[in-house]
């Protein structure tokens, strides 16, 4: 299903809405509009100056045959004028390339930054139906297409249009009989471009879609390379990628046949037209109705104009890609986000209540995960959420963090609706120590400071000490400057866990969430992490998601979740002595296993 949606996202029809969104991207050019205008002027002058070259080429032949005029009396004057034209055209071309590149780099850097910022601020449900590779493609591939459009395609489109707008009237004025004959050959070229172009674009799009699917295989494999190796499925993944590439090759070769036929027909039609014009012009020269230089100039003009018409097909195809890319980018930019307004910080006390809260995930609206949940937690209480996988424990935390909004009911924090708080200020009161700690690929110090950007080294060291992490950090030659590797792979599970705890200590949250923080540790690491967690939990409202019941004996309240309901509630002593209770049975089962 995800694959189908990904392909549908890439395939969008060309319509007024798409063109409007493409033009909407130009707002990123506005801060650099005067530089862009300079580029447009340079482009216009470059094209205009270049159109004088065919005329001068013909004049060179006429002067060589002794047919001079007021302006040119010898071939040296004509040659020097042609050199001057080329130099002027070179200057304008340089100015056009430089200004267009300057505007494109700055405008698209602004676009990339805004798209990335938008993605970061988007709510979690947005990511439920989208792959990381797809979002990466928006920032890289789609913006890359727009870069090509701004730096090359747009300039070429304007150049070709100027060639046609200026060139054809010029030809009609200078060489009326030859121009009428030439224009009779153009319909063949235009019909061929329209007929083949649309069909080739569809095949090219299919190739791009299949290549995107092949890239998804690479993305998934590299993200889960440890799983691939654990199951010794290297050859399976290689063959999967090979199959995807084979489909790409098959479609690309199929496309090349039609593209080759189109190019061949274009060349035959274009140069056939030039031959026809040359034949007709030669007959006029033979009958002394025109000059050799005029014929030579006209043929060069014909090549210029014919090339412009032939090039419009590829430009149109590129513009279609650009419109599709613009639609996808604007769709992200127009998605409602969580970016909050500036608001003064608030320190929560940590009183939390769920009142008749029900919830179903947007991706599974027919599955009710929570069913009229009710509980109240006092400030500073330690609460454990216990229950089988899929019972709704993590969902309660997701709703508390406002990653999702409750379908019905109310969540209150300090006797105020959670949704009434400024979202950024609200989440600043939370600290999370997850089961699977993911560190950023920087240093240990940078990862701890992530809990409080701008923290001093002294604050980082104190947090590391309280998390029982300072001892192992000191054992590294680089100390806090030790690189942790991609996602923290250079550190052990216990070390990563203690860095996560240090990060949470530095954040100094009012409400703490511990998600199976010691489930995958050995006995020695668990003891150190448990001590660090006890330091962290002091004077804070704490939620502990736990499967290992031995770690929650000291909490104030245990909520046993089963099938989206609170099946049991109480402390360890109360629940462990309840006859045939869910908690007591789970506790007995774990004791028997040990």
N, C-alpha and C positions, 0 to 999 in steps of 0.2 A: 504493500500500500504506500509506504514512504517513497519507494522508488517511482511509483506512478505519479505521486504528487510532485516529486522533484522534476520529472520530465515535463509535466503540465506547467510548472512554474517557468521553465525555460521557453516554452512555446506560447507566444502571445501574438495575436493578430495585430496588424498595422491599422490603427484607427485614429480618430481625432483625439481621443483621450490619451493615447500613447504619444502622439506628436506634442500635445500640450504638456505632458510630463517631461518629454525630452527638452522642450524649450524652458521648462521650469528649472532644469539643471543649470541653465545659463545664469541663474542668480548668483552662482558662485564665481562667475566672471566679473560681476558688477564692481567689486572692489578694485579691479584692475582694468576697468573699461577703457581708460584713456590709452593705456599701453596696447590694448586690443585694437583700438581704433587706429593707432599708428601702424599696427600690423596689417590691418585691412587696407589702409591707404597704400602701404608699401606693396601689398599684393596687387592692388589695382594698377599702380604705376608699373610694376614689374611686368604684368600681363600686357598692358598697353604698349610699353616700350618694345616688348618682344614682337608684337604684331607688326612693327615697322621693319623687322628683319627680312621677311619675304619680299617686301617692296624694294628694299635696298639691294637684295640679291638679284632681282630682275633688272634693276637699274644698272648694276655692275655689268651685266651682259650687254645692255643697250649702249652704254657709254663705250664699252670695248669695241662695239661695231660702229662707233663714230656718231651715234645719235645722242648728242649732248643737249642740256637744257640750261636754264638760268642758274640752277643751284649746283649742278655737277658738270664740270668740263673735262675731267679726266678720271681714270679709274682709281688713282691714289686718293682723291677726295672721297670717293664712294667707300673705298676700303677703310679709310680712317674713320669715317662716319659709322661704319658697321662695327668697328672695334670699340668706338665710344658707346654705341648702343649696348654692346655686350657688357662693357664695364659698368654702365649705369644699371643695366638689368641685374648684374651680379650684386651690386650694392643693395638694390631694393630686395633682391632675393634673400640676402644675408639678414637684412633688417626684418623681413617677414618671418623667417625661420626663428630668429632670436626672440622676437616679441611673442610669437605664437607659443613657443616653448616656455617662455617665462610665465605667460598667463596660464598655460595648461598645467605646468608643474605646481604653481601656487593654488590655482582654483581647485585642482583635483586633490591636492594635499588637504585643503580645507574640506572638501567633500568626504575624503576618507576619514578624516578626524570626526566629522559630524556623524557619519554613518556608524563608526566605531563607538562614539559616545552614545548615540541613540541605542545601539545594541546593548551596551552595558546597562543603560537605564531601563530597558524593557523588562516587563514582569516575567516571572518564571514560566507561566503558561505559554508564552510566546515560543519558548525553546522546546516545548514538549513535542511539537510537530515538525521541528526543523533539526537537521543534522549540522554539526559543527562545520563540516566540509562545505555545506551549502552556504552558510553565512560567511565563511572565509572566501568563497567564490564571489560573493557580492562585493567584498572590499578589494579583492585582487583582480579577478577576471573582468567583472563588470566595469570597474573603474578603469582598468586597462583598456577596455574597448573604447570608453569615452576619451581616454588619453589619445588613442590613435585618431579618433574623430576630430578632436580639437587641434591636434598638431599637424595632421596630414589630410584626413578626409574632407574636413571643412574647407581647408585651403584649396584643395584640388577641386571641390565642387564650385567654389567661387571662381577659380581660375577657368574651369571649363565653361561656366556660364558666361563669364566675361568674353572668352574666346568666341562664343556663339553670338552674344549680344552685340559685340563690337565688330567681330570678323565678318559675319554674314552681310550686314548693311554696307560694310567697307567693300566687300566683293561686288555687291550689287552696284555700288556707285562707280567702282573702277572698271569692272569687267562684267557688264550686264549679260551678254550673250553666253559667256562661259559659265556664269553663276547659275543661270536658269538650267542649263544642261546638267550641271553638277547636282543641283537640288533634286533632279529626277532620280538620281541613284540612291539618295538617302533613305527613302521609305523602306527599301529592302533591309537596310542595316537596322533601322528602328524596330521593324516587325520582328526580326531575328532576336534582337536584344530583349524585347518584351516576352516573346514566346519561350525562349530558352532560359532567360534569367530567372523567372519565377520558379520553373521546375528545378533548376540547379540549386536555388536557394533552399528549397525544401529538402533536397538530398544533403546539402551541406549542413543544414540544421540537424538532420538525423545523425550525421557523423559526429557533430558536436555533442549531442545527447548521449550517444554511445561512449564517447570518450569521457564524458562526465561520469557515466556509470563505472567505467574502468577505474577512474580516479577514486571513486567511492571505495572500491575494493582495496586500493592501496591505503587509503585513509584508515579504514576499519582494521586492516591487518597491522599497520604500524602502531595504532593506538592500543591494540591488544596483542602485541608481539609475544608477551610472556605466555599468554594462553595458547597461541599458535605453537610455540616451542614445547609447552607442557604436554600437548596432545600430539606432538611430532607431525603437525599438519603443514609443514613448510611446502611440500610438493603439492598438496591439495590447494593451498592458496596461490602458488605459482600457476597451477593449471587453471584456476578460476580467473586469474588475471590474464592468462594467455587466451582463454576463451573470449573474454571481453575485448581484448585487443584484436582477435581474429574477426570479430563482428565489426569493429571499427575499420579494419583494413578492407573487408569485403564491401562495405558501404562506400568507403572512400574511392576504391577502384571503380565501382559502379558509377559513382558521381563523375569520376575523371573522364569516362567515355563521353558523357553528355557535355562536360565542360570542354573537352577536346573538340567535339563536333561544333560547339558554339564558337570557340576561338577560330577554328578553321573556316567556318562560314563567315565570321566577322572579317577575317583577313582577306578571304576571296572577295567579299562584297566591297570592303574598303579599297583594296588595291585594284580590284576590277573597275571600281568607279574611277579611280585615279587613271587607269589605263584608258578608260573610255573618254575621260576629260582630256587626257594627253593626245589621244587620237583626234578628237574634235578640234582641239587647239592647234595641233599640227596642220590640220587641213585649213584652218583659218590663216596660219602663217604662210602656208603654201600659196594661198590665194591673196596674200598681202592685205588681209583684213585685220591682222594684229601683229605685234612685234614679238620676237623671240623672248626678250626680257619679260614682257607682260605675261606670256605663257608660263615662263619659269616661275615668276612670282605667284601666279595663280595656283600652280600645282602645289607649291609649298603651303600656301594658304589652305588649300583643300586638305592637305595632310594634317595641318593643325586642327582644322574644324572637324574633319572625320575622326581624328584621334580623340577629340573632346567628346564627340557623340558616343564613340565606342567605350570611352572610359566612364560614362555616366552609369552604365549597368553595374559595374563593380562598386561605384560610389553609392548607388542606391542600395545595394546589398549591405554595404557597411553601415549605412544610415539605419537600415532595418535592425541590425544588431544593436546599434546605439540606442534606438528607441526602446528595444526590449530591455537593454541594460538599465536605461533610465527608469522604466516602469518598475523594475524590481527594486532599484535603489530608493525611488520615491515612495514605494509601498512601505519600506522599512521606516523611512523618515516621517511618514504620516501615521505610523502606528502609535496609539496612545502609550505613554511611558510612565515611569514612576518618579521622574525627576521632580523633587520637591522644591517649593519656594523656600527662600531663606527664612529661618525661624530660630529663635534663641534656644539653646540647649536646655533640656529638661532631664533631671535625675529622677527616675521612677523609684517608687518604694518597693514594688514587686508584688502587690496584691493582684491576683489573677483569678478571673472567674469565667467559666464557659456556661452559658445559659441556653439550653435546648439547641445546641449546635449540631447541625447535620451538614454533610458534605459529600459530593461526588466529584471526581476529577473531570475536567473538561474533555479529556480524551476518552473517558469512559462514563458518560453521563447516566447510563442505566445501572451502574454499580454504586450503591450507596456505601461509602467507606465508613462514615460516622453517622450514628443514628441517635439524635436528640441527647447529646452528651451534656452532663451537668456536673460541675465540681467547682470548688473554691479553694484557692491557695493563699495563705497569709504571707506577708513579707518575711523573708528569711527562711521559709520552710524548704525542706528538702523532699522532693517528690520523685518517686520512681514510677515509670510506666513499664508494665510487664504484660507479656502476652505473646502468642505465637506470631510468626511472620505474617504480614498482611492483615493484622487485626486492626490497625489504625494508629499505632503509637507514633510513627514518624509523621503521619498526617496531622496529628494534634500539634506537633512542633511546627510543621509548615504553616498551619493556620495562625499559630501564635506569632510567628515571624512575619506574617502577612505575605508569604510567598504566594498564597492563594487566599481568596475570600470565601467565608462560610456561605453555603447555599442558603441556610436559614439559621435563625438564632443569633445570639450576640456574644462577642468576646469582649470582656472588659478588663482593663488594666488600671489599677488605682481608681476603681469605680467610674471610669470613663471609657467609652467605646474606643477600642483600639484603632478603629478607622478614623477617629477624630484627631488623632495625633499627626503631626508632620512626620511622614514616613521615615525620612532620613534621621530625624531626631529620635524617633521611636526605636529604630533598629540600632542606634548608637548605644542603647542601654543593654544590648544582648552580647553575650560572648558564647562561642560555640567551639567545643572540642569534639570533632567527628571521629567515627570509628576508623575510617580510612583517611589518614591525614595526607593532604596534598600540599606540598611545599612548592614555592616558586623557585625557578632555577637560578637563584642568586646566592648570597651568603647566608650563614646562620643568623648573623645580626640583622640583615635585611628582612628575613622571614619573621623574626621575633618582633621587629619594629612595625610589621604590617598591622599589628594590633593597635598601634598608635603612631601613625606617620609623623616623623619629626622628633621622635623620642631621643633623648640623649643616651650616650653610651652607658652612663651610670645607671639610668633607668632600665636599660636593656639587661645589664648585668644583674641588677636586683631581681628582675623578673625571672631570669635564668636560674638564679640561686633558689628562689622560692619554688621553682618548678623541678628542682633536683636535676637540672640540666647543666649547671655551670661546671661540674666536675669533668664530665666527658668533653665539654666544649674546650676547657683548658688543656685537655690532653692532646688536642689537635695542634699542629705547629702554627697554623694561622688563626687559631682561636675563633673569634666571632667572624673573621673574614674567610672562614672555610666555606668553599663552594659545596652546596648540597647536591648538585646534579639535577637532571631533569626530574621534576616531581619528587625530589628528595631521595633518589635511588642510592646515593652514596652513604646514607645513614640507615641504621637499623630501625625496626618498627618502634622499639621503645624510645630511641633517640628522637625520632620524628614526633612521637606522641608527646614527649616532654617539651619539645620546641613549640608544639601547638598549645600546650598548657601555658608556657611562658608567654606566648602571644596573647592568650586570653587574660592572663594576670596583668599584663601591661595595659590591656584595654580597660581593665577595672570595670567590668559590667555590673549592672544592677541585677540582671537576670542571666543565669548561666544554664547552658544546655550541654549535657554530656551524652553523647550517642555511642554507647558501647565502647567507652574510651580505653578499656583494658582487656577487651575480649580476645585479642590475638597476641597477647604478650606472654613471655615465659614468666616463671614465678618471681625471679629476681627483678626483672623489669617492671612487673606488675606491682611489686611492693613499693618501688621508687615512684612509679606513676600514681599509685593510690595515695601515697603520702603527699605528693604534689597536689592532687585533686582535693584532698582534705583542706590544704592551705587555701586553695582557690575557692572552695565552697563557703568559707566563713563569711557570715553576715550577708549572704546573697540568696535570693530565691533561686532554687536549683531544680532543674528537671533532669532526671537520669533515665535514659532508655537502657534497659538491662535484660539480658538473657541469663547471665550468671548471677543467680540470686544471692550468692555469698557476698557480693559487693554492695548490696543495698540494705543490709540488716539495720544500719543506723539511721536510715531516712525517717522523716516524720510521717509521711503518708505513702502508701503504695496503691496505685490504681491498676487493677487487673483489667486489661482490655481484651474483649473477645467478640469477634465479628461486628466491630464498630460500636459496641456497647461497653459501659463500665460494669463488668460482671461482679467485681468485688472491690472494696475500698477499706483501708485501715492500715495499721502499722504492722511490722513484721511479727510481733508477738501475737497480735489479734488474728492475723490471717493464717499463721503457721499452725495454730491450734484449732482452726475451724475444721470440723469433721467433713471429710470428702470435698473440701474446697478446692478450687482450681489452683490457688497459690500453694496450698499445703501439698497437693499432689505433685506440682512441678518441683517443689522443694525436695520432697521425698525421692522423686525420680532422679534428681541431680545428686543427691546423697548416695543413692543406690549405685549410680554409675561410678561415682568416686570409689 
